[in-house]
């Protein structure tokens, strides 16, 4: 049965055939076509050597020519093309030291990681090559390593993370001997770069249920290697509205966060990692975790920096974790609401509520229609719509105006004055005009700073 694909890809395949070469669509694209999923990345395998592929097309990038791979720019697509190959030894547990080109697509398919990724599809004839019964495993919703699982994971330890990721993305189980191989070689992940692990974690966080992957990671010992801080949350019991220990709660909170928001997803996963180290018990023996949010920030900072996430991403995630324990009371004044917005940052408010909803979902895996949270959100929207000042940039004056019109010197004292003015208008927004702020700043500087 032929699958519907962009006609440009069929034209691309025909160029190989007309030149006397074989060309197959391989890897995840074939898997996704077989499952009826959308395909965005196309990988091809061919018996043409890289030099021959370069001659066939006008725009070719030698992205991995050492391993037989080039990227062809064709009709708006970036198509990765790899010559049929067998792999040599993997001394770095990640990439083969050498590759050997082979005329056989079947030999090429043997070197791949999982059966569901070892199919090849001829776009011209519609023929599907499936020597490792990947289509059967798709029907069984099973992830199975090709051949000996321990050998596959010894070759490339990152395949262990990929297995966890595919399980979460596809909602598949992992076959027993494959799980055993993952457990056997979990320690090899220490040799994989932090950036490679991060890439897999990011893909896991985008899946419908990241908890599937993290449960597998915990059961195979992978979590102890990759995220020992999260693993330490296992068995740490909670009381009150919580139905799960800290570990399970963290995973289900992550599930409850928006899949298209990586900052909230990661914050939900890590927001309670400080609980094990702040665990205490009150006089009734009930566990308490005073100050866990600050400890969670410290631990999460180490995790985020270890995986080399961007600085802005780090700052936003830590801010969410720092402020996730906000406790709104209906009697809060508008001034208190404005101070909350100023502290959290106007740009973070919606993410903060998304994290709180995820936190509530993680308590018992149900969405809670919290009237208190709804009321707080309405209060915040009303205050924001009133167009008040929440940062120094929102003030009716700036440092230049204060220097020119109020005689306040530039430097550290100017910063102190501006902070005081912001506190003033958070209390009384009507004072956010140049005339009042100049008077207030002049008096504050004279009475508090000039002496």
Beta strands, then each sheet from edge to edge (+ up, - down):
strand 1: 23-26
strand 2: 43-46
strand 3: 60-64
strand 4: 69-74
strand 5: 77-83
strand 6: 85-87
strand 7: 99-101
strand 8: 120-121
strand 9: 128-129
strand 10: 142-143
strand 11: 173-174
strand 12: 280-281
strand 13: 287-288
sheet 1: 3+ 4- 5+ 2+ 1- 8+ 9-
sheet 2: 6+ 7-
sheet 3: 10+ 11+
sheet 4: 12+ 13-
end
